[in-house]
């Protein structure tokens, strides 16, 4: 039972880390697009 609980916790932690990376990558792309829009407006 302890092994199952440990495996479950590890799986949930890995899923949270991977989801967090996708969120941060998406936010970075959004900021980049906003920066490009500001640059285009300045030109």
C-alpha positions as a Markdown table, in Angstrom:
| # | Residue | x | y | z |
|---|---|---|---|---|
| 1 | Unk | 0.0 | 0.0 | 0.0 |
| 2 | Unk | 2.9 | 2.4 | 0.8 |
| 3 | Unk | 4.4 | 1.7 | -2.6 |
| 4 | Unk | 1.1 | 2.5 | -4.3 |
| 5 | Unk | 0.7 | 5.8 | -2.4 |
| 6 | Unk | 4.3 | 6.8 | -3.2 |
| 7 | Unk | 3.8 | 6.0 | -6.9 |
| 8 | Unk | 0.5 | 8.0 | -6.9 |
| 9 | Unk | 2.1 | 11.0 | -5.2 |
| 10 | Unk | 5.1 | 10.9 | -7.7 |
| 11 | Unk | 2.7 | 10.7 | -10.6 |
| 12 | Unk | 0.7 | 13.7 | -9.4 |
| 13 | Unk | 3.8 | 15.7 | -8.8 |
| 14 | Unk | 5.2 | 15.0 | -12.3 |
| 15 | Unk | 1.8 | 16.0 | -13.9 |
| 16 | Unk | 1.8 | 19.2 | -12.0 |
| 17 | Unk | 5.4 | 20.0 | -13.0 |
| 18 | Unk | 4.7 | 19.3 | -16.7 |
| 19 | Unk | 1.5 | 21.4 | -16.6 |
| 20 | Unk | 3.4 | 24.3 | -15.0 |
| 21 | Unk | 6.0 | 24.2 | -17.7 |
| 22 | Unk | 3.4 | 24.4 | -20.4 |
| 23 | Unk | 1.7 | 27.3 | -18.7 |
| 24 | Unk | 5.0 | 29.2 | -18.4 |
| 25 | Unk | 5.9 | 28.5 | -22.0 |
| 26 | Unk | 2.5 | 29.8 | -23.1 |
| 27 | Unk | 2.9 | 32.9 | -21.0 |
| 28 | Unk | 6.3 | 33.6 | -22.5 |
| 29 | Unk | 4.9 | 33.3 | -26.1 |
| 30 | Unk | 2.1 | 35.8 | -25.1 |
| 31 | Unk | 4.6 | 38.3 | -23.8 |
| 32 | Unk | 6.7 | 37.9 | -26.9 |
| 33 | Unk | 3.7 | 38.5 | -29.2 |
| 34 | Unk | 2.7 | 41.6 | -27.1 |
| 35 | Unk | 6.3 | 42.9 | -27.5 |
| 36 | Unk | 6.2 | 42.4 | -31.2 |
| 37 | Unk | 2.9 | 44.3 | -31.4 |
| 38 | Unk | 4.4 | 47.3 | -29.5 |
| 39 | Unk | 7.5 | 47.2 | -31.7 |
| 40 | Unk | 5.3 | 47.3 | -34.8 |
| 41 | Unk | 3.3 | 50.2 | -33.5 |
| 42 | Unk | 6.5 | 52.1 | -32.7 |
| 43 | Unk | 7.6 | 51.7 | -36.3 |
